[in-house]
């Protein structure tokens, strides 16, 4: 929490308790989830919260990867994949391909 507060002041952000709570909640979520999605209205601080947390964890020696996707740029079947109704063959989407790549422990530097 102290490291986050230092980064907040360094980035000229306002140190609100409710905003810091969101950073803490995001950290706690990252401990129990493999991935998650940040949603909210425009200019509510989603990117800043993510960047503060990632920088703070990096400064503490914990490696983290960020993969940012814009879900509005592609259709849901392109994002997650789809099952062909005739052949019943599954075609993975972009999200599944990214998930497979970054969770493959055999690839050391992905």
N, C-alpha and C positions, 0 to 999 in steps of 0.2 A: 504494500500500500504506500509506503514511503517513497519507493522508487517511482511509482505512478504519479505521486504528487509532484515530485521533482520534474518529471517529464511534462506534466501539465503546465507548470509555471514556465518551463523552458520553451514550450510551444505557444506561449501567450494565450492559454485557455483559462476560462474561469473555473475555479476549483469549487464546484457545487457538490454537496454531500450526495444528492440524488444521482448525479452523474458518476461520482466515484462508486456508488453502489452498483451501477450498471457495469462498470469495469470489473468489480469483484464478482458479480453474478456471471459475467461472461467467462471469467477465469474458472469459477466453480463448474460451469457447464462444460468447459473444455476438459476438465478432469474426468468426467463421466461419459463423455460422448466422443466419437471418432470424428465427427464433423457436425457443423450446425449452420444455420442460416440466420442472418441478421435482417430483420424486417422492421420497417417503421416509416413515418412520413419523411419527406424531404427536409434536409438540414436539421435532423434531430440528433446527430452526432454519431451515427453508426460507424462511419469510417474512422473518425478520431478515436472512438473507444477501442476499436479493433487495433489500430496502429499503436496506441498507447500501451495496450496490453502486450502486443507482440514485441515491441521494443523493450519493454520492461523485462519480459521473460528472456529475451535475447541477451540483455545486459546481465542477467543473473546466470547465464550460461546454459539456458534451456533452449534447444533448437526447436523452432516452430516454422511451419510452412503455411503460407497463405495462397489459396487458389481462389480467385475471384471470378465469379460468373455473373453475367447479366441474363436473368431468366426471361426478360422481355425480348431478347434478341432472337430467340429460336422457339419453336413450338414445344409443347410438353413431350411429344413422342420423340422429337430430336434430342431433347434434354435427357430423358430417362430411358428411352428405348421403347420398342413396341413388338408385339407378337403378330406375325402374319396370320390372318384368319384362314387362309387356305392350307398352307404348309405347317402351320403352328410352330414355325421357327422363330426364335427370339433374336432380334437385332438390337444390340446394346446401343445406348445413346452416349452423348458426350459426357454426361455426369458419370456413368458407369465406367467409361474408358479412363477418365481422370482418376476416379476412385481406385481402379485397378492399378494404375501406374504408380500412384503415390503411396499405396499400401503394400507394394511389392518389396519385401525386405531384401530380396536378392539384388535389386538395383540400388546401389549404395548412394549415388549422387543424383537422384531424380528430384 
